[in-house]
Amino acid sequence: MTQPLNDAPTYVGKCATCGLLVFAGVDRPDMARENAKEIANLIRDGHTVERTTAVWVREHSKWCRCNDKPAQPELLEAAVTP
Ligand SMILES: [Zn+2]
């Protein structure tokens, strides 16, 4: 770990309707493929994609329930665990 976890760059997707999170994935090489796939889906669905930090995700982790779409706990976990 050469970088404090809180500063880990993290992609988030925000719901176009309510503005809450629909996706969070830490930006690191072993997640790049998954992130790229998810981000492409988010953009296609009209959501907003931003690049922020893991600490931001922890402080703003309110998840969209508009479509009763399950959150992605495994990706959130990847964003907030070392
Ligand atoms: Zn929503």
PDB file of the backbone (N, CA, C, O) and the ligand in Angstrom, with CONECT records:
HET     ZN  A 101       1
ATOM      1  N   MET A   1       0.838  -1.191   0.000  1.00  0.00           N
ATOM      2  CA  MET A   1       0.000   0.000   0.000  1.00  0.00           C
ATOM      3  C   MET A   1       0.876   1.245   0.000  1.00  0.00           C
ATOM      4  O   MET A   1       1.484   1.575   1.018  1.00  0.00           O
ATOM      5  N   THR A   2       0.943   1.918  -1.100  1.00  0.00           N
ATOM      6  CA  THR A   2       1.724   3.143  -1.169  1.00  0.00           C
ATOM      7  C   THR A   2       0.831   4.374  -1.070  1.00  0.00           C
ATOM      8  O   THR A   2       1.319   5.503  -1.023  1.00  0.00           O
ATOM      9  N   GLN A   3      -0.490   4.147  -1.039  1.00  0.00           N
ATOM     10  CA  GLN A   3      -1.433   5.251  -1.091  1.00  0.00           C
ATOM     11  C   GLN A   3      -2.457   5.060   0.028  1.00  0.00           C
ATOM     12  O   GLN A   3      -2.972   3.956   0.205  1.00  0.00           O
ATOM     13  N   PRO A   4      -2.757   6.103   0.776  1.00  0.00           N
ATOM     14  CA  PRO A   4      -3.793   5.949   1.802  1.00  0.00           C
ATOM     15  C   PRO A   4      -5.095   5.493   1.172  1.00  0.00           C
ATOM     16  O   PRO A   4      -5.494   5.976   0.113  1.00  0.00           O
ATOM     17  N   LEU A   5      -5.743   4.564   1.833  1.00  0.00           N
ATOM     18  CA  LEU A   5      -6.967   3.993   1.265  1.00  0.00           C
ATOM     19  C   LEU A   5      -7.998   5.066   0.972  1.00  0.00           C
ATOM     20  O   LEU A   5      -8.690   5.008  -0.044  1.00  0.00           O
ATOM     21  N   ASN A   6      -8.104   6.045   1.859  1.00  0.00           N
ATOM     22  CA  ASN A   6      -9.134   7.062   1.689  1.00  0.00           C
ATOM     23  C   ASN A   6      -8.999   7.811   0.373  1.00  0.00           C
ATOM     24  O   ASN A   6      -9.976   8.339  -0.157  1.00  0.00           O
ATOM     25  N   ASP A   7      -7.793   7.850  -0.142  1.00  0.00           N
ATOM     26  CA  ASP A   7      -7.565   8.589  -1.376  1.00  0.00           C
ATOM     27  C   ASP A   7      -7.660   7.705  -2.612  1.00  0.00           C
ATOM     28  O   ASP A   7      -7.412   8.162  -3.727  1.00  0.00           O
ATOM     29  N   ALA A   8      -8.016   6.450  -2.415  1.00  0.00           N
ATOM     30  CA  ALA A   8      -8.076   5.550  -3.560  1.00  0.00           C
ATOM     31  C   ALA A   8      -9.098   6.072  -4.567  1.00  0.00           C
ATOM     32  O   ALA A   8     -10.258   6.287  -4.217  1.00  0.00           O
ATOM     33  N   PRO A   9      -8.680   6.275  -5.801  1.00  0.00           N
ATOM     34  CA  PRO A   9      -9.625   6.745  -6.815  1.00  0.00           C
ATOM     35  C   PRO A   9     -10.716   5.702  -7.050  1.00  0.00           C
ATOM     36  O   PRO A   9     -10.437   4.509  -7.176  1.00  0.00           O
ATOM     37  N   THR A  10     -11.933   6.161  -7.106  1.00  0.00           N
ATOM     38  CA  THR A  10     -13.090   5.269  -7.177  1.00  0.00           C
ATOM     39  C   THR A  10     -14.107   5.840  -8.147  1.00  0.00           C
ATOM     40  O   THR A  10     -14.435   7.026  -8.099  1.00  0.00           O
ATOM     41  N   TYR A  11     -14.598   4.990  -9.021  1.00  0.00           N
ATOM     42  CA  TYR A  11     -15.676   5.409  -9.922  1.00  0.00           C
ATOM     43  C   TYR A  11     -17.017   5.221  -9.232  1.00  0.00           C
ATOM     44  O   TYR A  11     -17.246   4.216  -8.558  1.00  0.00           O
ATOM     45  N   VAL A  12     -17.897   6.195  -9.405  1.00  0.00           N
ATOM     46  CA  VAL A  12     -19.256   6.030  -8.920  1.00  0.00           C
ATOM     47  C   VAL A  12     -20.226   6.330 -10.051  1.00  0.00           C
ATOM     48  O   VAL A  12     -19.970   7.175 -10.910  1.00  0.00           O
ATOM     49  N   GLY A  13     -21.337   5.624 -10.030  1.00  0.00           N
ATOM     50  CA  GLY A  13     -22.444   5.915 -10.926  1.00  0.00           C
ATOM     51  C   GLY A  13     -23.597   6.433 -10.098  1.00  0.00           C
ATOM     52  O   GLY A  13     -23.923   5.880  -9.048  1.00  0.00           O
ATOM     53  N   LYS A  14     -24.216   7.507 -10.584  1.00  0.00           N
ATOM     54  CA  LYS A  14     -25.343   8.095  -9.869  1.00  0.00           C
ATOM     55  C   LYS A  14     -26.602   7.945 -10.703  1.00  0.00           C
ATOM     56  O   LYS A  14     -26.600   8.123 -11.921  1.00  0.00           O
ATOM     57  N   CYS A  15     -27.662   7.617 -10.013  1.00  0.00           N
ATOM     58  CA  CYS A  15     -28.969   7.455 -10.654  1.00  0.00           C
ATOM     59  C   CYS A  15     -29.396   8.759 -11.320  1.00  0.00           C
ATOM     60  O   CYS A  15     -29.278   9.834 -10.732  1.00  0.00           O
ATOM     61  N   ALA A  16     -29.892   8.656 -12.545  1.00  0.00           N
ATOM     62  CA  ALA A  16     -30.356   9.855 -13.255  1.00  0.00           C
ATOM     63  C   ALA A  16     -31.624  10.416 -12.628  1.00  0.00           C
ATOM     64  O   ALA A  16     -31.944  11.590 -12.818  1.00  0.00           O
ATOM     65  N   THR A  17     -32.345   9.591 -11.887  1.00  0.00           N
ATOM     66  CA  THR A  17     -33.621  10.021 -11.309  1.00  0.00           C
ATOM     67  C   THR A  17     -33.446  10.632  -9.935  1.00  0.00           C
ATOM     68  O   THR A  17     -33.911  11.745  -9.688  1.00  0.00           O
ATOM     69  N   CYS A  18     -32.773   9.912  -9.025  1.00  0.00           N
ATOM     70  CA  CYS A  18     -32.711  10.352  -7.632  1.00  0.00           C
ATOM     71  C   CYS A  18     -31.333  10.875  -7.243  1.00  0.00           C
ATOM     72  O   CYS A  18     -31.197  11.518  -6.202  1.00  0.00           O
ATOM     73  N   GLY A  19     -30.322  10.619  -8.041  1.00  0.00           N
ATOM     74  CA  GLY A  19     -28.986  11.111  -7.742  1.00  0.00           C
ATOM     75  C   GLY A  19     -28.204  10.268  -6.748  1.00  0.00           C
ATOM     76  O   GLY A  19     -27.058  10.587  -6.431  1.00  0.00           O
ATOM     77  N   LEU A  20     -28.812   9.197  -6.253  1.00  0.00           N
ATOM     78  CA  LEU A  20     -28.097   8.322  -5.320  1.00  0.00           C
ATOM     79  C   LEU A  20     -27.260   7.308  -6.098  1.00  0.00           C
ATOM     80  O   LEU A  20     -27.375   7.183  -7.317  1.00  0.00           O
ATOM     81  N   LEU A  21     -26.428   6.599  -5.368  1.00  0.00           N
ATOM     82  CA  LEU A  21     -25.455   5.726  -6.017  1.00  0.00           C
ATOM     83  C   LEU A  21     -26.091   4.475  -6.610  1.00  0.00           C
ATOM     84  O   LEU A  21     -26.979   3.865  -6.014  1.00  0.00           O
ATOM     85  N   VAL A  22     -25.630   4.116  -7.766  1.00  0.00           N
ATOM     86  CA  VAL A  22     -26.007   2.837  -8.354  1.00  0.00           C
ATOM     87  C   VAL A  22     -24.787   1.949  -8.563  1.00  0.00           C
ATOM     88  O   VAL A  22     -24.915   0.764  -8.870  1.00  0.00           O
ATOM     89  N   PHE A  23     -23.610   2.528  -8.394  1.00  0.00           N
ATOM     90  CA  PHE A  23     -22.374   1.764  -8.629  1.00  0.00           C
ATOM     91  C   PHE A  23     -21.220   2.442  -7.910  1.00  0.00           C
ATOM     92  O   PHE A  23     -21.147   3.668  -7.839  1.00  0.00           O
ATOM     93  N   ALA A  24     -20.323   1.628  -7.379  1.00  0.00           N
ATOM     94  CA  ALA A  24     -19.048   2.145  -6.897  1.00  0.00           C
ATOM     95  C   ALA A  24     -17.997   1.079  -7.155  1.00  0.00           C
ATOM     96  O   ALA A  24     -18.187  -0.089  -6.817  1.00  0.00           O
ATOM     97  N   GLY A  25     -16.905   1.483  -7.746  1.00  0.00           N
ATOM     98  CA  GLY A  25     -15.830   0.530  -8.030  1.00  0.00           C
ATOM     99  C   GLY A  25     -14.491   1.226  -7.946  1.00  0.00           C
ATOM    100  O   GLY A  25     -14.247   2.213  -8.640  1.00  0.00           O
ATOM    101  N   VAL A  26     -13.626   0.710  -7.095  1.00  0.00           N
ATOM    102  CA  VAL A  26     -12.321   1.349  -6.943  1.00  0.00           C
ATOM    103  C   VAL A  26     -11.540   1.213  -8.248  1.00  0.00           C
ATOM    104  O   VAL A  26     -11.575   0.167  -8.896  1.00  0.00           O
ATOM    105  N   ASP A  27     -10.851   2.261  -8.616  1.00  0.00           N
ATOM    106  CA  ASP A  27     -10.094   2.300  -9.862  1.00  0.00           C
ATOM    107  C   ASP A  27      -8.701   1.744  -9.623  1.00  0.00           C
ATOM    108  O   ASP A  27      -7.780   2.459  -9.229  1.00  0.00           O
ATOM    109  N   ARG A  28      -8.576   0.454  -9.873  1.00  0.00           N
ATOM    110  CA  ARG A  28      -7.256  -0.167  -9.758  1.00  0.00           C
ATOM    111  C   ARG A  28      -7.158  -1.215 -10.855  1.00  0.00           C
ATOM    112  O   ARG A  28      -8.173  -1.673 -11.380  1.00  0.00           O
ATOM    113  N   PRO A  29      -5.948  -1.586 -11.194  1.00  0.00           N
ATOM    114  CA  PRO A  29      -5.762  -2.421 -12.396  1.00  0.00           C
ATOM    115  C   PRO A  29      -6.582  -3.698 -12.396  1.00  0.00           C
ATOM    116  O   PRO A  29      -7.119  -4.086 -13.433  1.00  0.00           O
ATOM    117  N   ASP A  30      -6.689  -4.364 -11.239  1.00  0.00           N
ATOM    118  CA  ASP A  30      -7.404  -5.641 -11.260  1.00  0.00           C
ATOM    119  C   ASP A  30      -8.916  -5.455 -11.338  1.00  0.00           C
ATOM    120  O   ASP A  30      -9.654  -6.428 -11.492  1.00  0.00           O
ATOM    121  N   MET A  31      -9.378  -4.215 -11.233  1.00  0.00           N
ATOM    122  CA  MET A  31     -10.809  -3.944 -11.374  1.00  0.00           C
ATOM    123  C   MET A  31     -11.121  -3.255 -12.697  1.00  0.00           C
ATOM    124  O   MET A  31     -12.284  -2.965 -12.982  1.00  0.00           O
ATOM    125  N   ALA A  32     -10.114  -2.992 -13.498  1.00  0.00           N
ATOM    126  CA  ALA A  32     -10.303  -2.151 -14.684  1.00  0.00           C
ATOM    127  C   ALA A  32     -11.328  -2.736 -15.648  1.00  0.00           C
ATOM    128  O   ALA A  32     -12.154  -2.009 -16.200  1.00  0.00           O
ATOM    129  N   ARG A  33     -11.275  -4.032 -15.848  1.00  0.00           N
ATOM    130  CA  ARG A  33     -12.199  -4.646 -16.803  1.00  0.00           C
ATOM    131  C   ARG A  33     -13.639  -4.525 -16.312  1.00  0.00           C
ATOM    132  O   ARG A  33     -14.541  -4.151 -17.062  1.00  0.00           O
ATOM    133  N   GLU A  34     -13.834  -4.850 -15.027  1.00  0.00           N
ATOM    134  CA  GLU A  34     -15.178  -4.765 -14.447  1.00  0.00           C
ATOM    135  C   GLU A  34     -15.689  -3.323 -14.470  1.00  0.00           C
ATOM    136  O   GLU A  34     -16.839  -3.066 -14.826  1.00  0.00           O
ATOM    137  N   ASN A  35     -14.824  -2.394 -14.086  1.00  0.00           N
ATOM    138  CA  ASN A  35     -15.244  -0.993 -14.079  1.00  0.00           C
ATOM    139  C   ASN A  35     -15.639  -0.527 -15.476  1.00  0.00           C
ATOM    140  O   ASN A  35     -16.658   0.142 -15.644  1.00  0.00           O
ATOM    141  N   ALA A  36     -14.853  -0.872 -16.453  1.00  0.00           N
ATOM    142  CA  ALA A  36     -15.132  -0.431 -17.818  1.00  0.00           C
ATOM    143  C   ALA A  36     -16.488  -0.953 -18.275  1.00  0.00           C
ATOM    144  O   ALA A  36     -17.255  -0.234 -18.916  1.00  0.00           O
ATOM    145  N   LYS A  37     -16.776  -2.202 -17.945  1.00  0.00           N
ATOM    146  CA  LYS A  37     -18.050  -2.794 -18.342  1.00  0.00           C
ATOM    147  C   LYS A  37     -19.211  -2.076 -17.642  1.00  0.00           C
ATOM    148  O   LYS A  37     -20.213  -1.729 -18.267  1.00  0.00           O
ATOM    149  N   GLU A  38     -19.050  -1.862 -16.336  1.00  0.00           N
ATOM    150  CA  GLU A  38     -20.129  -1.228 -15.569  1.00  0.00           C
ATOM    151  C   GLU A  38     -20.334   0.225 -16.004  1.00  0.00           C
ATOM    152  O   GLU A  38     -21.468   0.689 -16.127  1.00  0.00           O
ATOM    153  N   ILE A  39     -19.250   0.925 -16.233  1.00  0.00           N
ATOM    154  CA  ILE A  39     -19.363   2.329 -16.627  1.00  0.00           C
ATOM    155  C   ILE A  39     -20.047   2.444 -17.987  1.00  0.00           C
ATOM    156  O   ILE A  39     -20.866   3.338 -18.203  1.00  0.00           O
ATOM    157  N   ALA A  40     -19.712   1.549 -18.886  1.00  0.00           N
ATOM    158  CA  ALA A  40     -20.374   1.559 -20.197  1.00  0.00           C
ATOM    159  C   ALA A  40     -21.871   1.339 -20.032  1.00  0.00           C
ATOM    160  O   ALA A  40     -22.676   1.993 -20.697  1.00  0.00           O
ATOM    161  N   ASN A  41     -22.246   0.419 -19.148  1.00  0.00           N
ATOM    162  CA  ASN A  41     -23.672   0.166 -18.906  1.00  0.00           C
ATOM    163  C   ASN A  41     -24.350   1.381 -18.291  1.00  0.00           C
ATOM    164  O   ASN A  41     -25.468   1.733 -18.665  1.00  0.00           O
ATOM    165  N   LEU A  42     -23.667   2.020 -17.344  1.00  0.00           N
ATOM    166  CA  LEU A  42     -24.251   3.186 -16.675  1.00  0.00           C
ATOM    167  C   LEU A  42     -24.508   4.306 -17.665  1.00  0.00           C
ATOM    168  O   LEU A  42     -25.577   4.916 -17.656  1.00  0.00           O
ATOM    169  N   ILE A  43     -23.540   4.574 -18.511  1.00  0.00           N
ATOM    170  CA  ILE A  43     -23.681   5.647 -19.491  1.00  0.00           C
ATOM    171  C   ILE A  43     -24.796   5.311 -20.465  1.00  0.00           C
ATOM    172  O   ILE A  43     -25.604   6.167 -20.826  1.00  0.00           O
ATOM    173  N   ARG A  44     -24.830   4.075 -20.880  1.00  0.00           N
ATOM    174  CA  ARG A  44     -25.885   3.640 -21.803  1.00  0.00           C
ATOM    175  C   ARG A  44     -27.265   3.854 -21.186  1.00  0.00           C
ATOM    176  O   ARG A  44     -28.219   4.202 -21.881  1.00  0.00           O
ATOM    177  N   ASP A  45     -27.361   3.641 -19.871  1.00  0.00           N
ATOM    178  CA  ASP A  45     -28.642   3.777 -19.174  1.00  0.00           C
ATOM    179  C   ASP A  45     -28.935   5.214 -18.762  1.00  0.00           C
ATOM    180  O   ASP A  45     -29.968   5.487 -18.150  1.00  0.00           O
ATOM    181  N   GLY A  46     -28.033   6.134 -19.094  1.00  0.00           N
ATOM    182  CA  GLY A  46     -28.306   7.535 -18.837  1.00  0.00           C
ATOM    183  C   GLY A  46     -27.888   8.025 -17.465  1.00  0.00           C
ATOM    184  O   GLY A  46     -28.240   9.136 -17.069  1.00  0.00           O
ATOM    185  N   HIS A  47     -27.134   7.203 -16.728  1.00  0.00           N
ATOM    186  CA  HIS A  47     -26.680   7.614 -15.408  1.00  0.00           C
ATOM    187  C   HIS A  47     -25.445   8.503 -15.519  1.00  0.00           C
ATOM    188  O   HIS A  47     -24.798   8.590 -16.562  1.00  0.00           O
ATOM    189  N   THR A  48     -25.148   9.158 -14.400  1.00  0.00           N
ATOM    190  CA  THR A  48     -23.969  10.001 -14.324  1.00  0.00           C
ATOM    191  C   THR A  48     -22.813   9.185 -13.755  1.00  0.00           C
ATOM    192  O   THR A  48     -22.982   8.466 -12.771  1.00  0.00           O
ATOM    193  N   VAL A  49     -21.648   9.298 -14.371  1.00  0.00           N
ATOM    194  CA  VAL A  49     -20.460   8.617 -13.858  1.00  0.00           C
ATOM    195  C   VAL A  49     -19.446   9.670 -13.431  1.00  0.00           C
ATOM    196  O   VAL A  49     -19.146  10.602 -14.177  1.00  0.00           O
ATOM    197  N   GLU A  50     -18.927   9.507 -12.224  1.00  0.00           N
ATOM    198  CA  GLU A  50     -17.912  10.430 -11.722  1.00  0.00           C
ATOM    199  C   GLU A  50     -16.762   9.626 -11.156  1.00  0.00           C
ATOM    200  O   GLU A  50     -16.904   8.457 -10.797  1.00  0.00           O
ATOM    201  N   ARG A  51     -15.611  10.289 -11.086  1.00  0.00           N
ATOM    202  CA  ARG A  51     -14.454   9.647 -10.470  1.00  0.00           C
ATOM    203  C   ARG A  51     -14.173  10.401  -9.182  1.00  0.00           C
ATOM    204  O   ARG A  51     -13.912  11.604  -9.194  1.00  0.00           O
ATOM    205  N   THR A  52     -14.229   9.688  -8.086  1.00  0.00           N
ATOM    206  CA  THR A  52     -14.072  10.319  -6.794  1.00  0.00           C
ATOM    207  C   THR A  52     -13.095   9.488  -5.963  1.00  0.00           C
ATOM    208  O   THR A  52     -12.172   8.888  -6.514  1.00  0.00           O
ATOM    209  N   THR A  53     -13.286   9.449  -4.664  1.00  0.00           N
ATOM    210  CA  THR A  53     -12.376   8.687  -3.809  1.00  0.00           C
ATOM    211  C   THR A  53     -13.172   7.729  -2.928  1.00  0.00           C
ATOM    212  O   THR A  53     -14.381   7.875  -2.748  1.00  0.00           O
ATOM    213  N   ALA A  54     -12.460   6.751  -2.387  1.00  0.00           N
ATOM    214  CA  ALA A  54     -13.118   5.754  -1.544  1.00  0.00           C
ATOM    215  C   ALA A  54     -13.765   6.405  -0.328  1.00  0.00           C
ATOM    216  O   ALA A  54     -14.839   5.984   0.101  1.00  0.00           O
ATOM    217  N   VAL A  55     -13.128   7.416   0.226  1.00  0.00           N
ATOM    218  CA  VAL A  55     -13.705   8.042   1.416  1.00  0.00           C
ATOM    219  C   VAL A  55     -15.000   8.764   1.061  1.00  0.00           C
ATOM    220  O   VAL A  55     -15.940   8.790   1.856  1.00  0.00           O
ATOM    221  N   TRP A  56     -15.047   9.339  -0.113  1.00  0.00           N
ATOM    222  CA  TRP A  56     -16.290   9.976  -0.547  1.00  0.00           C
ATOM    223  C   TRP A  56     -17.412   8.942  -0.600  1.00  0.00           C
ATOM    224  O   TRP A  56     -18.531   9.208  -0.162  1.00  0.00           O
ATOM    225  N   VAL A  57     -17.107   7.768  -1.137  1.00  0.00           N
ATOM    226  CA  VAL A  57     -18.130   6.726  -1.240  1.00  0.00           C
ATOM    227  C   VAL A  57     -18.629   6.343   0.145  1.00  0.00           C
ATOM    228  O   VAL A  57     -19.830   6.170   0.355  1.00  0.00           O
ATOM    229  N   ARG A  58     -17.703   6.214   1.089  1.00  0.00           N
ATOM    230  CA  ARG A  58     -18.126   5.856   2.445  1.00  0.00           C
ATOM    231  C   ARG A  58     -19.054   6.913   3.038  1.00  0.00           C
ATOM    232  O   ARG A  58     -20.006   6.588   3.748  1.00  0.00           O
ATOM    233  N   GLU A  59     -18.772   8.161   2.743  1.00  0.00           N
ATOM    234  CA  GLU A  59     -19.546   9.250   3.350  1.00  0.00           C
ATOM    235  C   GLU A  59     -20.853   9.528   2.614  1.00  0.00           C
ATOM    236  O   GLU A  59     -21.725  10.222   3.138  1.00  0.00           O
ATOM    237  N   HIS A  60     -20.991   8.995   1.414  1.00  0.00           N
ATOM    238  CA  HIS A  60     -22.180   9.279   0.605  1.00  0.00           C
ATOM    239  C   HIS A  60     -22.836   7.987   0.125  1.00  0.00           C
ATOM    240  O   HIS A  60     -23.460   7.957  -0.936  1.00  0.00           O
ATOM    241  N   SER A  61     -22.695   6.935   0.901  1.00  0.00           N
ATOM    242  CA  SER A  61     -23.139   5.634   0.406  1.00  0.00           C
ATOM    243  C   SER A  61     -24.634   5.451   0.625  1.00  0.00           C
ATOM    244  O   SER A  61     -25.064   4.576   1.377  1.00  0.00           O
ATOM    245  N   LYS A  62     -25.414   6.285  -0.042  1.00  0.00           N
ATOM    246  CA  LYS A  62     -26.858   6.083  -0.084  1.00  0.00           C
ATOM    247  C   LYS A  62     -27.178   5.518  -1.457  1.00  0.00           C
ATOM    248  O   LYS A  62     -26.848   6.102  -2.489  1.00  0.00           O
ATOM    249  N   TRP A  63     -27.826   4.374  -1.436  1.00  0.00           N
ATOM    250  CA  TRP A  63     -27.990   3.637  -2.687  1.00  0.00           C
ATOM    251  C   TRP A  63     -29.371   3.819  -3.273  1.00  0.00           C
ATOM    252  O   TRP A  63     -30.379   3.808  -2.567  1.00  0.00           O
ATOM    253  N   CYS A  64     -29.388   3.986  -4.573  1.00  0.00           N
ATOM    254  CA  CYS A  64     -30.632   4.127  -5.324  1.00  0.00           C
ATOM    255  C   CYS A  64     -31.503   2.889  -5.173  1.00  0.00           C
ATOM    256  O   CYS A  64     -31.019   1.758  -5.179  1.00  0.00           O
ATOM    257  N   ARG A  65     -32.803   3.136  -5.037  1.00  0.00           N
ATOM    258  CA  ARG A  65     -33.758   2.018  -5.010  1.00  0.00           C
ATOM    259  C   ARG A  65     -34.851   2.225  -6.059  1.00  0.00           C
ATOM    260  O   ARG A  65     -35.895   1.576  -5.999  1.00  0.00           O
ATOM    261  N   CYS A  66     -34.620   3.116  -7.009  1.00  0.00           N
ATOM    262  CA  CYS A  66     -35.661   3.472  -7.977  1.00  0.00           C
ATOM    263  C   CYS A  66     -36.255   2.256  -8.676  1.00  0.00           C
ATOM    264  O   CYS A  66     -37.475   2.128  -8.778  1.00  0.00           O
ATOM    265  N   ASN A  67     -35.411   1.382  -9.147  1.00  0.00           N
ATOM    266  CA  ASN A  67     -35.884   0.250  -9.933  1.00  0.00           C
ATOM    267  C   ASN A  67     -35.798  -1.040  -9.138  1.00  0.00           C
ATOM    268  O   ASN A  67     -35.808  -2.139  -9.694  1.00  0.00           O
ATOM    269  N   ASP A  68     -35.713  -0.880  -7.813  1.00  0.00           N
ATOM    270  CA  ASP A  68     -35.539  -2.035  -6.953  1.00  0.00           C
ATOM    271  C   ASP A  68     -34.331  -2.843  -7.410  1.00  0.00           C
ATOM    272  O   ASP A  68     -34.276  -4.064  -7.267  1.00  0.00           O
ATOM    273  N   LYS A  69     -33.403  -2.143  -7.945  1.00  0.00           N
ATOM    274  CA  LYS A  69     -32.195  -2.786  -8.453  1.00  0.00           C
ATOM    275  C   LYS A  69     -31.242  -3.006  -7.284  1.00  0.00           C
ATOM    276  O   LYS A  69     -30.917  -2.057  -6.571  1.00  0.00           O
ATOM    277  N   PRO A  70     -30.797  -4.217  -7.079  1.00  0.00           N
ATOM    278  CA  PRO A  70     -29.919  -4.443  -5.940  1.00  0.00           C
ATOM    279  C   PRO A  70     -28.630  -3.652  -6.066  1.00  0.00           C
ATOM    280  O   PRO A  70     -28.089  -3.500  -7.161  1.00  0.00           O
ATOM    281  N   ALA A  71     -28.151  -3.160  -4.964  1.00  0.00           N
ATOM    282  CA  ALA A  71     -26.855  -2.510  -4.953  1.00  0.00           C
ATOM    283  C   ALA A  71     -25.781  -3.552  -5.245  1.00  0.00           C
ATOM    284  O   ALA A  71     -26.076  -4.737  -5.398  1.00  0.00           O
ATOM    285  N   GLN A  72     -24.574  -3.112  -5.318  1.00  0.00           N
ATOM    286  CA  GLN A  72     -23.501  -4.028  -5.685  1.00  0.00           C
ATOM    287  C   GLN A  72     -22.508  -4.104  -4.538  1.00  0.00           C
ATOM    288  O   GLN A  72     -21.426  -3.517  -4.589  1.00  0.00           O
ATOM    289  N   PRO A  73     -22.899  -4.843  -3.496  1.00  0.00           N
ATOM    290  CA  PRO A  73     -22.081  -4.831  -2.287  1.00  0.00           C
ATOM    291  C   PRO A  73     -20.671  -5.330  -2.511  1.00  0.00           C
ATOM    292  O   PRO A  73     -19.749  -4.916  -1.808  1.00  0.00           O
ATOM    293  N   GLU A  74     -20.489  -6.212  -3.478  1.00  0.00           N
ATOM    294  CA  GLU A  74     -19.132  -6.725  -3.670  1.00  0.00           C
ATOM    295  C   GLU A  74     -18.220  -5.635  -4.225  1.00  0.00           C
ATOM    296  O   GLU A  74     -17.031  -5.579  -3.911  1.00  0.00           O
ATOM    297  N   LEU A  75     -18.802  -4.768  -5.060  1.00  0.00           N
ATOM    298  CA  LEU A  75     -17.992  -3.698  -5.622  1.00  0.00           C
ATOM    299  C   LEU A  75     -17.781  -2.593  -4.602  1.00  0.00           C
ATOM    300  O   LEU A  75     -16.708  -1.995  -4.532  1.00  0.00           O
ATOM    301  N   LEU A  76     -18.808  -2.329  -3.816  1.00  0.00           N
ATOM    302  CA  LEU A  76     -18.645  -1.329  -2.764  1.00  0.00           C
ATOM    303  C   LEU A  76     -17.573  -1.811  -1.791  1.00  0.00           C
ATOM    304  O   LEU A  76     -16.729  -1.037  -1.339  1.00  0.00           O
ATOM    305  N   GLU A  77     -17.621  -3.071  -1.489  1.00  0.00           N
ATOM    306  CA  GLU A  77     -16.627  -3.628  -0.564  1.00  0.00           C
ATOM    307  C   GLU A  77     -15.223  -3.454  -1.143  1.00  0.00           C
ATOM    308  O   GLU A  77     -14.273  -3.137  -0.428  1.00  0.00           O
ATOM    309  N   ALA A  78     -15.119  -3.665  -2.436  1.00  0.00           N
ATOM    310  CA  ALA A  78     -13.811  -3.489  -3.076  1.00  0.00           C
ATOM    311  C   ALA A  78     -13.352  -2.047  -2.949  1.00  0.00           C
ATOM    312  O   ALA A  78     -12.155  -1.769  -2.880  1.00  0.00           O
ATOM    313  N   ALA A  79     -14.316  -1.131  -2.917  1.00  0.00           N
ATOM    314  CA  ALA A  79     -13.970   0.283  -2.863  1.00  0.00           C
ATOM    315  C   ALA A  79     -13.562   0.710  -1.472  1.00  0.00           C
ATOM    316  O   ALA A  79     -12.823   1.684  -1.326  1.00  0.00           O
ATOM    317  N   VAL A  80     -14.012   0.026  -0.462  1.00  0.00           N
ATOM    318  CA  VAL A  80     -13.807   0.521   0.900  1.00  0.00           C
ATOM    319  C   VAL A  80     -12.949  -0.399   1.759  1.00  0.00           C
ATOM    320  O   VAL A  80     -12.749  -0.127   2.943  1.00  0.00           O
ATOM    321  N   THR A  81     -12.441  -1.480   1.184  1.00  0.00           N
ATOM    322  CA  THR A  81     -11.548  -2.348   1.954  1.00  0.00           C
ATOM    323  C   THR A  81     -10.174  -2.331   1.304  1.00  0.00           C
ATOM    324  O   THR A  81     -10.057  -2.151   0.092  1.00  0.00           O
ATOM    325  N   PRO A  82      -9.154  -2.516   2.094  1.00  0.00           N
ATOM    326  CA  PRO A  82      -7.788  -2.460   1.553  1.00  0.00           C
ATOM    327  C   PRO A  82      -7.542  -3.523   0.497  1.00  0.00           C
ATOM    328  O   PRO A  82      -6.443  -3.606  -0.052  1.00  0.00           O
TER     329      PRO A  82
HETATM  330 ZN    ZN A 101     -32.604   6.331  -8.227  1.00  0.00          ZN2+
END
